[in-house]
Amino acid sequence: MDHDSRIYVAGHRGLAGSAIVRALQARGYEKLITRTHAELDLTEQAAVRELFAAEQPEYVFLAAARVGGILANASHPGEFIWSNLAIQTNVIHEAWRCGVQKLLFLGSSCIYPKHAPQPLQETHLLSGPLEPTNEAYAVAKIAGIKMCDAYNREYGTDFLCAQPTNLYGRGDNYDLGGSHVIAALIRKMHEAKAAGCSHVVVWGTGAPRREFLYADDMAEACVLLMERHHACEIGELINLGYGEDMTIRELAEAVARVVGFEGELRFDSSKPDGTPRKLLDSSRIHGYGWRALTPLHTGIGFAYADFLESSWAQLSRTEAQPV
């Protein structure tokens, strides 16, 4: 890519996509192509085809997806598999038809088997059964990886696939019905503190271990891959991780410290834990010169500041009730 390249960022208002836009703008890329969901429904093939024909992007970051935590995935598996298959199929196919020079498809660490050896290596893909609570989402993401690989092999495209671990940061979704764990904990702790609640309930036993990556660090890796590397050298996919994990209990305690909630943390073991552990082996991306720079406590502080500036904080002030 160069600064005159036409770059389409699909999903630019989401957690991952907005971070990629910030990273590109910081490097002086000015010809960024974006569309809100209201302007373009990526599940509609004709609309996506019209966008590519009109804008003729040279590079594509495919960060658009239907995402959510355990509750959302378990409650809406049909919606998750259909919408993600439709979005990525339309964008990847039209990128090929339009002659896009390079595309980066963002997957997820949930593509790996539930009981795969730790840390998770790229070669562990399809080596065992998936975690049932997010199987529909994982299957869709795996299909996207395989589609990129198939197009590379048949058509000679340069479509890259990066698999970030659990993301958090600016622009996250704080809807408790569909948010990921850090965003959900930030909102719960904030509301509990504001309402003078005695405790906060956290789903699961608190024992599962998770790795968390600040979204802006992820974006730096994505831009580096698009600027300097090709699918033929990277292979089918590449992991993007922080390099350390912690238990959900430790995470909840860390969020409580940042938010300033001093009440009790109660873990509801009747709720699902999900995969016991998800720690990525990111040695390959480290070999390309990238490492995550934002410590978790610092990143949570940035995320909480972003929450306080968002409309979610205003909603919390009207909904918070003492417990």
C-alpha positions in Angstrom: 0.0 0.0 0.0 1.0 3.6 -0.5 -0.6 6.8 0.7 -2.6 7.2 -2.5 -4.1 3.7 -2.4 -7.8 3.3 -2.3 -8.5 1.3 0.9 -11.9 0.0 1.9 -12.4 -0.8 5.6 -15.5 -2.9 6.0 -17.0 -2.5 9.5 -15.2 0.8 10.2 -17.5 1.7 13.1 -16.9 -1.5 15.0 -14.2 -2.2 17.6 -11.7 -3.7 15.2 -12.6 -1.6 12.1 -12.4 1.7 13.9 -9.0 0.8 15.3 -7.8 -0.1 11.8 -9.1 3.3 10.5 -7.2 5.1 13.3 -4.0 3.2 12.5 -4.3 4.0 8.7 -5.0 7.7 9.3 -2.0 7.9 11.7 0.2 6.7 8.9 -1.1 9.2 6.4 -3.5 7.1 4.4 -6.2 9.5 3.1 -8.2 7.6 0.5 -10.3 5.5 2.9 -13.6 4.1 1.8 -16.2 3.5 4.5 -19.9 2.8 4.6 -22.2 2.6 7.7 -24.6 -0.3 8.0 -27.4 2.1 7.1 -25.6 3.0 3.9 -24.7 -0.5 2.9 -26.0 -3.9 4.0 -23.0 -6.2 3.5 -25.3 -9.3 3.5 -26.8 -8.0 0.2 -24.7 -9.2 -2.7 -26.0 -6.7 -5.2 -25.3 -3.8 -2.9 -21.7 -5.0 -2.2 -21.1 -5.5 -5.9 -22.3 -1.9 -6.6 -19.9 -0.5 -4.0 -16.9 -2.3 -5.5 -17.9 -1.2 -9.0 -18.3 2.4 -8.0 -15.3 2.8 -5.6 -12.8 0.4 -7.1 -10.8 -0.3 -3.9 -7.3 -1.5 -4.2 -7.0 -2.9 -0.7 -9.6 -4.2 1.7 -9.7 -4.8 5.4 -12.6 -7.1 6.2 -13.4 -6.3 9.8 -17.2 -6.4 9.5 -18.9 -9.2 11.4 -21.9 -10.1 13.6 -20.1 -10.5 16.9 -21.1 -11.1 20.6 -20.3 -12.9 23.8 -21.4 -16.3 25.0 -25.0 -15.2 25.6 -25.5 -13.7 22.1 -23.8 -16.6 20.4 -25.8 -19.3 22.3 -29.1 -17.4 21.8 -28.7 -16.6 18.1 -26.7 -19.3 16.3 -28.7 -19.0 13.1 -28.2 -15.3 12.9 -24.5 -15.6 13.6 -23.8 -18.2 11.0 -26.0 -16.7 8.3 -25.0 -13.1 8.7 -21.2 -13.8 8.9 -21.2 -16.2 6.0 -23.1 -13.7 3.9 -20.9 -10.7 4.8 -17.6 -12.4 4.2 -18.7 -14.3 1.1 -19.9 -11.1 -0.6 -16.9 -9.0 0.3 -14.3 -11.6 -0.5 -15.9 -12.6 -3.8 -16.4 -9.0 -5.0 -12.9 -8.2 -4.0 -11.8 -10.9 -6.4 -14.1 -9.8 -9.2 -12.9 -6.2 -8.8 -9.2 -7.1 -8.9 -8.4 -6.0 -5.4 -4.6 -6.2 -4.9 -4.8 -7.4 -1.3 -7.4 -8.2 1.3 -7.1 -9.0 5.0 -9.8 -11.0 6.6 -10.2 -10.8 10.4 -11.1 -14.1 12.0 -11.2 -15.0 15.7 -9.4 -17.2 18.2 -12.7 -19.2 18.6 -11.9 -21.0 15.4 -9.7 -23.4 17.3 -10.9 -26.6 18.9 -12.2 -26.5 22.5 -9.5 -28.8 23.8 -6.6 -28.0 21.5 -3.1 -27.9 23.0 -2.0 -24.6 24.5 -0.8 -22.2 23.3 -2.9 -22.4 20.1 -0.9 -22.7 17.0 -2.2 -22.0 13.5 -1.8 -25.7 12.6 -4.4 -26.6 15.3 -7.2 -25.4 13.0 -9.8 -28.2 12.4 -7.9 -30.6 14.6 -10.9 -31.3 17.0 -14.4 -30.3 18.0 -15.3 -26.6 18.6 -16.7 -25.0 21.7 -20.5 -25.5 21.4 -21.6 -22.1 22.7 -19.9 -20.3 19.7 -19.8 -23.0 17.1 -22.0 -21.2 14.6 -19.7 -18.1 14.6 -16.6 -20.2 14.5 -17.8 -22.3 11.6 -18.5 -19.1 9.6 -15.0 -17.7 10.4 -13.4 -21.0 9.4 -15.3 -20.8 6.1 -13.9 -17.3 5.5 -10.4 -18.6 6.0 -10.9 -21.5 3.7 -12.5 -19.2 1.1 -9.5 -16.9 1.1 -7.2 -19.9 0.8 -9.2 -21.3 -2.1 -9.3 -18.1 -4.0 -5.5 -17.7 -3.5 -4.9 -21.1 -4.9 -7.3 -21.0 -7.8 -7.2 -17.3 -8.8 -3.8 -16.2 -7.5 -5.3 -13.6 -5.1 -3.4 -12.1 -2.2 -6.0 -12.6 0.6 -4.6 -12.7 4.1 -6.3 -14.1 7.2 -5.4 -12.8 10.7 -6.9 -14.4 13.9 -6.8 -11.9 16.8 -7.5 -13.1 20.4 -10.2 -11.5 22.5 -10.3 -7.8 21.6 -11.3 -4.8 23.8 -10.9 -1.1 23.7 -12.3 2.1 22.2 -15.6 1.7 20.3 -16.6 -1.5 22.0 -20.2 -2.6 22.4 -21.6 -2.3 25.9 -25.0 -3.9 25.3 -25.1 -6.6 28.0 -27.1 -8.8 25.6 -24.4 -8.9 23.0 -21.1 -7.6 24.5 -17.9 -9.4 25.1 -16.6 -10.0 28.6 -14.5 -6.9 29.3 -17.1 -4.5 27.9 -19.8 -6.3 29.9 -17.8 -6.1 33.1 -17.0 -2.4 32.6 -20.7 -1.6 32.3 -21.7 -3.9 35.2 -19.1 -2.5 37.6 -19.8 1.1 36.6 -23.6 0.7 37.1 -23.0 -1.1 40.4 -20.7 1.6 41.7 -23.1 4.4 40.6 -26.1 2.7 42.3 -24.2 1.7 45.4 -24.7 -2.0 44.8 -23.3 -4.5 47.2 -22.2 -7.0 44.6 -21.8 -7.8 40.9 -22.7 -11.2 39.3 -20.2 -12.6 36.9 -21.1 -15.4 34.5 -19.4 -18.8 35.1 -17.0 -20.1 37.7 -14.3 -17.6 37.0 -11.8 -20.4 36.3 -11.4 -20.2 32.5 -8.3 -18.5 31.2 -8.5 -15.9 28.5 -6.0 -13.7 26.6 -7.0 -10.1 25.8 -5.6 -7.8 23.1 -6.1 -4.0 22.9 -7.8 -3.3 19.6 -5.3 -0.6 18.6 -2.4 -3.0 19.0 -4.3 -5.5 16.8 -4.7 -2.7 14.1 -1.0 -2.1 14.1 -0.4 -5.8 13.2 -3.0 -5.7 10.5 -1.5 -2.6 8.8 2.0 -4.1 9.0 0.8 -7.3 7.3 -0.9 -5.4 4.5 2.1 -3.1 4.0 4.9 -5.7 4.0 3.7 -9.3 3.6 1.8 -11.6 1.3 -0.4 -14.7 1.6 2.2 -16.9 -0.1 4.6 -16.3 2.8 2.2 -16.1 5.7 0.2 -19.2 4.7 -3.4 -19.9 5.5 -3.7 -17.8 8.7 -1.6 -16.0 11.3 -2.4 -15.4 15.1 -2.4 -12.0 16.8 -2.2 -12.3 20.5 -1.0 -10.5 23.6 1.2 -13.4 24.8 -0.3 -13.8 28.4 -3.6 -14.9 29.8 -5.5 -14.7 33.1 -8.5 -16.2 34.7 -11.9 -14.6 34.3 -11.8 -14.0 38.1 -8.5 -12.1 37.8 -10.0 -10.1 34.9 -13.1 -9.2 36.9 -10.9 -8.1 39.8 -8.8 -6.0 37.4 -11.9 -4.3 36.0 -13.2 -3.6 39.5 -10.0 -1.8 40.4 -10.0 0.4 37.3 -13.7 1.3 37.7 -13.4 1.7 41.4 -16.1 -0.8 42.4 -15.4 -2.1 45.9 -18.3 -4.6 46.3 -18.4 -8.3 46.2 -17.8 -10.4 43.0 -20.2 -13.3 42.8 -19.6 -16.0 40.2 -22.7 -17.8 38.8 -21.5 -21.3 38.1 -24.9 -22.2 36.6 -23.9 -20.1 33.6 -21.5 -21.5 30.9 -17.8 -21.1 31.1 -17.0 -21.7 27.5 -13.6 -23.0 26.4 -11.3 -23.8 29.4 -8.4 -21.8 28.0 -7.6 -19.8 24.8 -4.0 -18.6 24.6 -2.6 -18.0 21.1 0.9 -18.8 20.0 1.9 -15.5 18.3 5.5 -16.4 17.6 5.0 -16.1 13.8 3.8 -12.5 13.9 6.5 -11.7 16.5 9.0 -12.8 13.8 7.6 -10.1 11.6 8.5 -7.4 14.2 5.1 -6.9 15.9 4.3 -7.2 19.6 1.4 -5.9 21.6 2.4 -2.9 23.6 -0.6 -2.1 25.8 -0.7 -3.8 29.2 -4.1 -5.0 30.3 -4.6 -2.6 33.2 -3.7 0.4 30.9 -6.0 -0.9 28.1 -8.9 -1.3 30.6 -8.3 2.3 31.7 -8.5 3.5 28.1 -11.7 1.4 27.5 -13.3 2.7 30.7 -12.6 6.3 29.7 -14.1 5.6 26.3 -17.2 4.1 28.0 -17.6 7.2 30.1 -17.7 9.3 27.0 -20.2 7.1 25.2 -24.0 7.1 25.1 -23.9 3.8 27.1 -22.7 5.8 30.2 -25.7 8.1 29.9 -28.0 5.0 29.6 -26.4 3.5 32.7 -27.2 6.6 34.7 -30.9 6.2 34.0 -31.0 2.4 34.5 -28.7 1.7 37.4 -30.5 0.3 40.4 -29.1 -0.7 43.9 -28.9 -4.4 44.6 
